[in-house]
Amino acid sequence: MTFRRTRCAHCRAKFSPERPSQIVHAECAEAYAIAKREKEERAQAKADRMATKVERAETRRRKEAMKSLRELLAEAQTAFNEFIRLRDAGKPCICCGMPFEPMKPGGSMDAGHFRSRSTAPQIRFNEDNVFGQRKNCNRPGGTTYSKFRVGVLARIGPERLEVIETNNGVHKWTHDEVRGIRDSYRAKAKQLKKESAE
């Protein structure tokens, strides 16, 4: 008994099947089985990769959720400081007016806070409070408050400086707020790096 002609699932040539479930020529059966097994193996490997990716994402999510506020503040400060150094690249030191030495091991620029993080933690992430500063100017005994203030005044003007100097409010940071700051400044730093590479 022969059945209606159909196309071979492997070579696509027309043939007359001998059984109702036959989908390939007898000559193509082995090659078809190998190709089918390889396709299933690729699909399984892809599914395994996706499962691993989902598992890693879940692990990252759990680790992120477990971070303390102190850890998040440290990460946000690192991202913010990197942004400040990139933003102020090419400008002189805010305190002494000297150029930075980019070839120096570890660089020569710090992100220096005009009002320190310990005395004014509420403005630790305020861009008008932090500037590129030579490392030796940022160390104890490196520069005077008056020199720093003159540099800040020249850079941002009297109105914005007054806002920084009179901001004595208290701010209680939240986990989500600090995560947002960290992620925002990571993105801003990435954009500045991209722009400087063009």
C-alpha positions in Angstrom: 0.0 0.0 0.0 1.3 3.4 -0.9 0.4 6.8 0.5 0.0 10.2 -1.0 3.3 11.7 -2.2 4.9 14.2 0.2 8.2 16.0 0.7 11.1 14.4 2.6 11.6 16.3 5.9 15.4 16.1 5.4 16.2 16.6 1.7 12.8 18.2 0.7 12.6 15.9 -2.4 9.1 14.4 -3.2 8.6 10.7 -2.3 5.8 8.2 -1.7 5.8 7.0 2.0 5.5 3.3 2.8 3.9 4.0 6.2 1.6 6.8 7.3 4.1 8.1 9.8 7.1 8.1 7.4 8.4 11.6 6.8 11.8 11.0 5.2 13.2 8.7 2.5 14.8 5.5 3.7 18.2 6.9 2.5 17.7 10.1 4.6 16.5 8.4 7.8 20.0 8.3 9.5 21.0 11.8 8.5 17.6 13.1 9.6 17.9 11.4 13.0 21.4 12.9 13.5 20.3 16.3 12.5 17.2 16.0 14.8 19.4 14.9 17.7 21.9 17.8 17.1 19.0 20.3 17.0 17.6 18.9 20.3 21.0 19.1 21.9 21.4 22.7 20.7 17.9 23.5 22.1 18.8 21.8 25.4 22.2 23.7 25.6 20.3 27.0 25.0 17.8 26.1 27.7 20.6 25.3 30.1 22.3 28.6 29.3 19.1 30.5 29.9 18.6 28.6 33.2 22.1 29.5 34.3 21.5 33.1 33.3 18.3 33.2 35.3 20.0 31.6 38.3 22.9 34.1 38.1 20.5 37.0 37.9 18.6 35.7 40.9 21.8 35.3 42.9 22.8 38.9 42.0 19.3 40.1 43.0 19.6 38.3 46.4 23.1 39.7 47.0 21.9 43.2 46.1 18.9 42.9 48.5 21.2 41.8 51.3 23.6 44.8 51.0 23.7 47.1 54.0 23.3 50.8 53.7 27.0 51.3 54.5 27.9 49.0 51.6 25.6 50.8 49.2 26.9 54.2 50.3 30.4 53.1 49.6 29.4 51.9 46.1 27.5 55.1 45.4 30.5 57.2 46.6 32.8 55.3 44.3 30.6 55.8 41.3 30.0 59.5 42.2 33.8 60.1 42.7 34.6 58.5 39.3 32.0 60.8 37.7 33.6 63.8 39.3 37.1 62.9 38.2 35.8 62.4 34.6 33.8 65.6 34.7 36.8 67.6 35.9 39.4 66.0 33.6 41.2 68.7 31.8 40.5 71.4 34.4 43.1 72.5 37.0 43.0 71.6 40.6 40.2 73.4 42.4 42.5 74.5 45.2 46.0 75.2 43.8 45.2 75.7 40.1 47.9 73.2 39.0 47.2 70.7 36.3 46.8 67.1 37.1 49.4 64.4 36.3 47.4 61.6 34.6 50.5 59.5 34.0 51.3 59.3 37.7 50.6 55.8 39.2 47.1 55.9 40.6 46.5 59.2 38.9 46.9 62.5 40.7 43.2 63.5 41.1 40.9 62.9 44.0 37.2 63.9 44.1 37.6 66.4 46.9 34.6 67.5 49.0 34.5 71.2 49.8 32.3 70.4 52.9 33.5 67.0 54.1 31.3 63.9 54.1 31.6 63.8 57.9 30.5 67.4 58.6 27.9 67.6 55.8 26.8 64.1 54.9 23.6 65.4 53.4 25.5 66.9 50.5 28.0 64.2 49.9 26.5 63.5 46.5 26.0 67.2 45.5 28.0 68.0 42.4 28.5 71.6 43.5 30.3 70.3 46.7 32.8 68.0 45.0 35.6 68.8 42.6 38.7 67.4 41.0 41.5 68.0 43.5 45.2 67.1 43.4 45.9 64.3 45.8 48.4 66.3 47.8 45.9 69.2 48.2 43.2 66.7 49.4 45.4 65.3 52.2 45.7 66.7 55.7 47.8 69.8 55.7 47.6 69.9 51.9 45.5 73.0 51.3 43.6 75.6 53.3 39.9 76.1 53.5 40.2 79.6 52.1 42.1 78.5 48.9 39.5 75.7 48.4 36.7 78.3 48.8 38.2 80.7 46.3 38.4 77.9 43.7 34.8 76.8 44.4 33.6 80.4 44.2 35.3 80.9 40.8 33.9 77.6 39.5 30.3 77.7 40.6 29.6 81.4 41.5 28.4 83.0 44.8 24.7 81.9 44.7 25.5 78.2 44.3 28.3 78.4 46.8 25.9 79.9 49.4 23.5 77.0 48.9 26.3 74.6 49.7 27.6 76.6 52.7 24.1 77.0 54.2 22.8 73.5 53.7 22.7 72.2 57.2 19.7 69.9 56.9 19.7 66.3 58.0 19.1 63.7 55.4 18.4 60.0 56.2 19.5 57.9 53.2 17.4 55.0 52.2 18.6 51.8 50.5 16.6 52.5 47.3 17.7 56.1 47.1 21.4 55.2 47.4 21.0 52.4 44.8 19.4 55.0 42.5 22.3 57.4 43.1 24.9 54.7 42.5 23.3 53.5 39.3 22.7 57.0 38.0 26.4 58.0 38.4 27.6 54.7 37.0 25.6 55.6 33.9 26.8 59.2 33.8 30.5 58.1 34.1 30.0 55.5 31.4 28.6 58.3 29.1 31.5 60.6 29.9 34.0 57.8 29.1 32.2 57.1 25.8 32.2 60.8 24.9 35.9 61.2 25.7 36.7 58.1 23.5 35.0 59.6 20.4 
